[in-house]
Amino acid sequence: MPVLFALRCLWRNRGIFMRSTLNIAAAAALTLLAPVAALAEPRPATKGPVDALVSSPGNFKLLLDNEHVRVLQYTLPPGALDHWHTHPPRVGYVLSGAKIRVTEADGSHKDYDEKTGETYWDGFSPLHDTLNLDTKPYIALLVEVKGASASTASAKDAERQAALGLATLMSTPKPDAE
């Protein structure tokens, strides 16, 4: 008889039991998903250029800066996500290839399988961040062309400026290691 009484009480109060079970499940799901949401960085409230060297100083290293070009070494460790930034027109040379995902401010993204030794030309890059999807670091040399705007940059002129910057970098004597 006590078993029937207990079953009857559970049946009558099943709504309360179901609601509390759902509340516990919802709380558990939010607890598990909260760290993932914390990884997403809100995009900056700007429409203008965002200097990669300023926004992600741990990923970009300045190698050369003159009136024609700025040369950066870009390093993105495995699984790392850099911060929102833009780029002027540039030439890139991949020193260490990896699979990366570039996400634009509107949420769209494109995956790339960058190969060591590849060279590319790219015009102005709007606001984006980059995620290294690979198990190895992604390292690239970027030669950003100064004075080239998104709408007026002549690809040939910009490529010449980038080549000049790269040649200058290669001919700069390196200090002797002590």
Protein Blocks (a to p, Z undefined) as FASTA:
>chain_A
ZZmmmmmmmmmmmmmmmmmmmmmmmmmmmmmmmmmmmmpccddddfbdcdfklmmmmlpc
cfbdcfkbccddddddehiacddddddddddddfbgcddddddfkopacdddddehiacd
dddddddddddfbfbdcdddddddehiafklpcfklmmmmmmmmmmmmmmpccdddZZ
